Amino acid sequence: MVGTIDGAARVRAHPEGLALGGDTSLVERARTGDEAAFTALIVQRQDQLYRLAWSILRDDGDALDAAQETCIAAWRELPSLRDPERFDAWLSRSLVNRCRDVLRRRRRTRIREIRLETDSRSSAASPGGVGDEFMGSDAIRHAFGSLKADDRLYLALHYAEGRSVAEIATLVHAPEGTVKWRLSRARKALERQLARAQR
């Protein structure tokens, strides 16, 4: 059922992110306990889920865990989803919340650096585009790794994942003005960390 995301499910995501399309009937069936319908929904979205998680967490294992936990929770909580048309926003928001939890746990255990991705599997997981430019140097990786969890989340969603302010606002349940302010704060925090590293 929910075991569809695994190490072989590397990212081949579409920049527009998750899209429900004509799957409303699958969502309806899955809500009533149809395991095959739920599996079909997840298989269509597993790469996008992994890509979003990896953009935020920058770690294969953590991204796979967050995506898998999201799928398990979705199966359990799907009957409470009132609007099948909102399935993708609901699923993305659930994933973002799990990624935030991972970032907070990392912060509590004082892990200060993101793993430097050098193996071929990690290269495959980091598709070309804004993410490569954003995390393109060791200095930025180290600075990014020392930021607060929320700052990392907003920067990853906007720069690495390419999400608009409006999309981020939907994912984090915040007004667009708040998202703009948090993005600005996160950018300044990253700049301060980079300046410290250059001293």
HUUR-V723069 format. One record per residue. SS is DSSP state (A for helix, B for strand, O for the rest). PSI is psi in radians with two decimals (* if undefined). D_CENTER is the distance of its C-alpha to the mean C-alpha in Angstrom with 1 decimal. Layout:
ss-><SS	SS>
psi-><PSI	PSI>
d_center-><D_CENTER	D_CENTER>
This chain:
ss-><O	O	O	O	O	O	O	O	O	O	O	O	O	O	O	O	O	O	O	O	O	O	O	A	A	A	A	A	A	A	A	O	O	O	A	A	A	A	A	A	A	A	A	A	A	A	A	A	A	A	A	A	A	A	A	A	A	O	O	A	A	A	A	A	A	A	A	A	A	A	A	A	A	A	A	A	A	A	A	A	O	O	O	A	A	A	A	A	A	A	A	A	A	A	A	A	A	A	A	A	A	A	A	A	A	A	A	A	O	O	O	O	O	O	O	O	O	O	O	A	A	A	A	A	A	O	O	O	O	A	A	A	A	A	O	O	O	A	A	A	A	A	A	A	A	O	O	O	A	A	A	A	A	A	A	A	A	A	A	A	O	O	O	O	A	A	A	A	A	A	A	A	O	O	O	A	A	A	A	A	A	A	A	A	A	A	A	A	A	A	A	A	A	A	A	A	A	A	O>
psi-><-1.26	0.13	0.51	-0.33	2.10	-3.05	-0.42	-0.21	1.21	2.83	2.27	0.98	2.71	2.43	-0.45	-0.12	-2.74	2.49	2.17	-0.68	-2.32	0.54	0.21	-0.69	-0.61	-0.73	-0.78	-0.78	-0.74	-0.62	-0.47	0.11	0.19	1.81	-0.67	-0.69	-0.73	-0.75	-0.73	-0.72	-0.78	-0.72	-0.69	-0.41	-0.04	-0.68	-0.72	-0.68	-0.80	-0.75	-0.79	-0.79	-0.74	-0.64	-0.62	-0.75	-0.45	0.65	2.19	-0.95	-0.81	-0.68	-0.77	-0.72	-0.79	-0.73	-0.74	-0.77	-0.65	-0.74	-0.73	-0.79	-0.65	-0.75	-0.74	-0.67	-0.11	-0.65	-0.40	-0.14	2.03	-0.62	1.81	-0.47	-0.35	0.23	-0.82	-0.71	-0.71	-0.77	-0.77	-0.75	-0.71	-0.75	-0.80	-0.73	-0.68	-0.66	-0.67	-0.71	-0.74	-0.78	-0.69	-0.70	-0.72	-0.73	-0.75	-0.61	0.11	0.63	2.05	-0.19	2.59	2.55	2.33	2.10	1.89	-0.28	2.90	-0.56	-0.72	-0.59	-0.72	-0.56	-0.25	1.53	2.73	2.68	-2.79	-0.55	-0.71	-0.72	-0.74	-0.73	0.57	-0.08	2.72	-0.68	-0.76	-0.71	-0.80	-0.76	-0.77	-0.70	-0.35	-0.01	2.84	2.71	-0.81	-0.65	-0.75	-0.74	-0.88	-0.74	-0.74	-0.77	-0.73	-0.84	-0.78	-0.69	-0.30	0.43	2.51	2.90	-0.73	-0.74	-0.73	-0.71	-0.73	-0.75	-0.66	0.09	0.91	2.65	2.67	-0.66	-0.68	-0.72	-0.76	-0.76	-0.75	-0.63	-0.75	-0.77	-0.74	-0.72	-0.75	-0.69	-0.71	-0.74	-0.69	-0.74	-0.70	-0.71	-0.69	-0.69	-0.44	-0.14	*>
d_center-><21.4	17.9	18.4	17.3	14.2	15.8	16.3	17.8	14.9	13.8	12.0	14.2	11.9	13.6	12.9	13.5	10.5	11.4	15.1	17.4	20.5	23.5	21.8	23.0	25.7	23.4	21.5	25.0	26.2	23.2	23.8	27.3	26.3	26.5	24.6	25.0	23.5	20.4	20.1	20.6	17.7	15.3	16.8	16.2	12.5	11.7	11.0	8.7	6.7	7.1	6.5	3.1	3.0	6.0	5.7	5.0	7.3	9.5	11.2	11.9	13.1	10.6	7.7	10.4	11.5	8.5	8.4	12.1	12.5	10.7	13.2	16.0	15.5	15.3	18.6	20.2	19.3	19.6	23.3	22.5	20.6	23.3	22.3	21.2	20.4	17.5	16.0	12.9	12.3	13.0	10.7	7.6	8.9	9.6	6.2	5.4	8.9	8.7	6.4	9.1	11.7	11.0	11.3	14.4	15.9	15.7	17.4	20.0	20.9	21.2	19.3	19.6	18.4	15.5	16.8	18.3	17.2	20.5	20.9	20.9	18.1	15.7	17.2	16.5	12.8	12.7	14.0	16.4	15.7	14.6	12.3	15.5	17.5	15.3	15.2	18.5	20.8	21.3	22.2	19.0	17.0	19.4	19.3	15.6	15.8	18.4	16.7	16.2	12.9	12.6	13.7	11.1	8.3	10.3	11.3	8.0	7.1	10.8	12.0	9.8	7.9	11.2	10.5	13.8	15.0	15.8	12.5	10.9	14.0	13.5	10.1	11.5	15.0	16.7	19.3	18.7	21.2	19.4	16.2	18.5	20.2	17.2	16.0	19.7	19.9	16.9	18.6	21.8	20.6	19.3	22.7	24.6	23.0	23.8	27.3	27.9	27.1	29.6	32.4>
